[in-house]
Amino acid sequence: MFVKVLKSKLHRGTITHTRLHYPGSIAIDQELMEAAGILPYESVLVADLNNGNRFETYAVTAEAGSGQIVVLGAAAKLADPGDIVIIMAFAYATSEEATGLARKVVVLDGNNKIVPHV
């Protein structure tokens, strides 16, 4: 049997801006996606700490080093620039695989720069 488990997350990212009239997704600085192991067009769950909204979408790359996290399409109604979010990616694994899975947690500062953590 497979279980759905957290494989990686960007913790405390800041929404830089939103674009309502876009086909839908979340654009994330390519360097941040790579650090967390999130692939282009991978499904992600976004939790907004400012308003409690949660939405599922897919990740697309924004310019590397830009620090951008941009909510695109209909989800732009669910988040505002400056909101703090957690962006989570999941994987399906057997119970045995899940217990040994090394999760990638990338903590961000207010400018979407990676913060070293223990």
C-alpha positions, 0 to 999 in steps of 0.5 A, a space after each residue: 500500500 502507498 501512503 502520501 507523505 511530505 517530501 519537501 517544503 518551503 517554510 515561511 515564504 513571502 508572497 511577492 505579488 499576485 497575478 489574477 489573469 494568468 492560467 493558474 499556478 505559483 511561480 517560485 524562484 528557481 533556486 528555491 525550488 531546486 533547494 527544496 527538490 520541487 520540480 517544475 509543474 509538480 503539484 504543491 499545497 500552499 498554506 497561507 499563515 496570514 488568512 488560513 487559506 489552503 490551496 493546491 496548484 502546481 509550481 512553475 519557475 520564476 527567475 533564479 535568484 529573484 526571490 519571487 513567489 507569485 500566486 497566479 490565476 484564481 488562487 490570487 484571490 486567496 493570498 496577498 503580497 506580503 502573506 507568509 506561506 508554507 509550500 509543501 510537496 508530497 510523494 507516494 511511498 510504501 510504508 517502508 520507504 516513508 519511514 526512511 524518507 529524508 525530507 527537505 525543509 527550506 526555511 526562508 526569511 522575509 526576503 525569501 532568502 534561505 535561512 540556515 537552520 538545525 
